[in-house]
Amino acid sequence: GALTGREMVLASLTCGVGGAVVGTMFHKTLHFLKSVIYPSPKTSSSSSSTANDKPKKSTVITKKLLVAFAIGLISILYPQTMFWGEGTLQCVVDGQCTPLAATPHAIPAIMTAFARVDPNL
């Protein structure tokens, strides 16, 4: 049946608290696993050259640009990876029985010109 206002508030608070607990547990577990797999190197106090330990700013920017380019290339070839929310969710939920073009969030044809799979079908 329909939920009352009090039940909706209780459900949303429960989901919020549950999500926070799951997210915190995930973060703590990941932090623990990283500390086990990648232990911090022991450094002596006399040779603490932090300037040499940091990567160059141009190296960091180059890596980020390469990752962004790779994500863009994947999105061009497989536009369904660009998650648009309700439209793509509708297609996923009903096993792609609803074509993406029938939803208000369809991907424009120009964005699917090079696609290996046309999500608008």
N, C-alpha and C positions, 0 to 999 in steps of 0.2 A: 504494500500500500504506500500511500504518500507519507512522507516524513513531516513531522511538525517542526516548528522553528527550533525548539529546544533540542530535538533529536539531530537536526542538521548541525547545530552548533557543537553538540557533543561529538558527532561523527567527525567534523572538521578538526576539532581540537585533538581528538584521539589520533587521527591521521597525521596531524602536524607533529605531535609529540613522538609518535611512532617513527616518522620520517627522520626527526632529529636524532633519535636514539640509533637508528640504523646508520645514518650518515656519520655520527660520531664513532660508532663501533668500526665502521669501514675505515675511517681516517686513522683511528688508533691502531688497527690491525696493519694497515699499510705502512704506517710510520714504524711499527715494530719490525715488520718484515724487511723494510729498507735498512734499518739499523743492524739487522742480523746479516743480510746479504752484502751490504756495502758499509762495513765498519769505517768509522772516522779514522784517518791516519793519525798516529801519535806524532806530534811536533814538539820539538824542544823550544823552550822560551828564547834561546839565544838566536835561533835562525827563524824568526817569524817575519818572513817577507810576504806580506799579504798582497802587495802590488803585483808580484809575479804570478800569484795563484789565480787571479781573476782573468777570465778570457777577455780578449779585446772587444770593444763595443761593436766594431765592424763585423767580427766573427759571429757574435750573437745575433745581430740584425740579419746577416746573410743566412744563417740557419733558419730564422723565423720566416724569411722571405721564401726560402726553398720549401718549407712545410706549407706555407700558404699557397704557393704555386701548385704543389702536389695535390692539395685539397681541391683547388679550383679545377685542375685537370680531371680529377676523379668526378667532380660534380658535372663537368661538361659531358663526360662519357656516360655517366650514370646519374641523370638528374633526379632520380627518386631518392638519392642520398641527401638532397637538400630538403630537409623536413620542413614543411610549411604549416604544420599544426593540424587543424581539424580536417582539411581536405585530404591530406595523405593518410591521416589516421582512419578516416572513413574507408579508404581503399584497402588499408591493411586489415581492418577489422572484418570486413566482409569478403576477404580473400580476392580482392581486386575485381569483384563483380560490378562495382561502381567505377566507371572510368574517371580518371582524375579531371578530365575536361568537363565532366558534369558537375564538379564541385566548384564553389566560388573561388577556390585558390589554385586553379589550374596553372600549370607552367606555360608561359608563352611559347609559341612554336619556334621563335628565333633561338630560345634557350635549349631546345631539343633537336636542333638541326644536325648536330654531330653525335647525338646520343646513340649508343648501341641498343638501348631499349627505350621505346617511346612510352612514357607513363601516361600519356593522354589517350591511349587506346582503350 
